[in-house]
Amino acid sequence: MYKLKKKTSIAAMIFAVILLLGGLAVYAADSVMLPVTPLAPEGWTGDDETDRATQQPREHIMRLVIGQYAYTQNGFDLISDAAPFIAEDRAMVPLRLIAEAMGAEVGWDGNTRTVTITNGTTVVTLVIDQPLSDGLGTPVVINDRAFVPLRFVAEALGAEIVWDGATQSIEVIWVWQPFI
């Protein structure tokens, strides 16, 4: 009988600890990240209006390699669900990957096969399978992913492109402007 009580009290203690930790987790989920948290940007105060007004523009760099799903953005290794490829002597990249990384929104009209990219006051519209102006290539859909010539979309959104033919790698460089 004594052993049963001892096991019961141990189980009760474990249950109490789980409840206590569960309560702390709920509290932590509702709490605000403090400026001293390593994930918070330097100078972050937690006040959205103050933070937006004090953020400085900063350079972003995305590195892609033709045929590879892995890419880096600002030094972080990431994986895309679609790999860039070469068509019509142009680097074709997943449109949503590039546009959203640059802070743009991507809209799709399946009836007209039209893609609209909106970034602040910049609006870029293109139609799948219709050649772009200036002979910059043709947007296509492969496996439900829209691919566009990188130079066209990146430059339309204000980015610089650096191509390394030896490694078939591409750097997309842009300056992120905080919206105030």
Beta strands, then each sheet from edge to edge (+ up, - down):
strand 1: 58-65
strand 2: 70-73
strand 3: 76-79
strand 4: 85-87
strand 5: 90-94
strand 6: 105-109
strand 7: 114-119
strand 8: 122-127
strand 9: 140-142
strand 10: 145-149
strand 11: 160-164
strand 12: 169-176
sheet 1: 3+ 2- 1+ 12- 11+
sheet 2: 4+ 5- 10+ 9-
sheet 3: 6+ 7- 8+
end
